[in-house]
């Protein structure tokens, strides 16, 4: 069943979650201006920009502005289980080469559950592989705000930033990835391509790095 065919499955639930909007992810974006506003003197403007960014599917409950990030609590109504199943089905389709159908299903999964991190992440990865960097970066930012993390996410965001000729943003994403995996060859090569010299990783045995005793 597709969420776009007008037929919604039963079991719609209300969900509330805290999200973190990072200033570094939104340099030059409309929501990025919220980081330049003073919440003490212009709080209404900050909240309005956040509401515009979240869209009509996510209701803003409260927001806490700190240096470099805004923690927001949002509420949505959706079909969590159905969205999770559709995101899993989309991932399976994509791995089997049905790229167009997978993209549609990822979007449908987000229609069913606007807070589905797996759907946002899968959509971002798929769009990035197609070279649709602007769309991909939007989805990847959302996935990160929904709780997705890891080196693969940061590499994809860095690749998108490079594709959009945002070198400083790309460097920031790759450096963050390098903190997680100092020996990651893809990250180190990307930083060198951007004119950066990655720090030499400390000597660690394979057993230590892999977590084995």
HUDA-V458145 format. One record per residue. D_LAST is the distance of its C-alpha to the last C-alpha in whole Angstrom. Layout:
BEGIN
D_LAST + D_LAST
END
This chain:
BEGIN
47 + 47 + 48 + 50 + 53 + 54 + 53 + 50 + 48 + 48 + 46 + 46 + 44 + 44 + 41 + 40 + 37 + 36 + 36 + 35 + 38 + 36 + 39 + 37 + 37 + 41 + 43 + 46 + 46 + 48 + 46 + 45 + 48 + 47 + 45 + 48 + 50 + 50 + 49 + 52 + 55 + 54 + 52 + 54 + 53 + 49 + 49 + 52 + 50 + 46 + 48 + 50 + 46 + 45 + 48 + 50 + 47 + 45 + 47 + 46 + 46 + 45 + 43 + 42 + 42 + 40 + 39 + 38 + 38 + 39 + 38 + 40 + 40 + 42 + 43 + 44 + 45 + 44 + 43 + 39 + 38 + 40 + 39 + 36 + 37 + 39 + 36 + 34 + 37 + 38 + 34 + 35 + 38 + 37 + 34 + 37 + 39 + 42 + 41 + 44 + 44 + 40 + 42 + 44 + 42 + 40 + 43 + 44 + 41 + 41 + 45 + 44 + 41 + 41 + 38 + 36 + 33 + 32 + 36 + 36 + 33 + 34 + 37 + 36 + 34 + 37 + 39 + 37 + 37 + 41 + 42 + 43 + 41 + 43 + 43 + 39 + 38 + 40 + 38 + 35 + 36 + 37 + 34 + 32 + 34 + 34 + 30 + 28 + 26 + 23 + 24 + 26 + 28 + 29 + 29 + 32 + 33 + 33 + 35 + 38 + 38 + 39 + 41 + 43 + 43 + 42 + 40 + 39 + 37 + 35 + 34 + 33 + 31 + 29 + 28 + 27 + 25 + 24 + 22 + 20 + 19 + 20 + 20 + 22 + 24 + 27 + 27 + 27 + 30 + 32 + 32 + 33 + 36 + 37 + 37 + 34 + 32 + 28 + 27 + 24 + 21 + 19 + 17 + 13 + 11 + 10 + 7 + 7 + 10 + 9 + 7 + 4 + 0
END
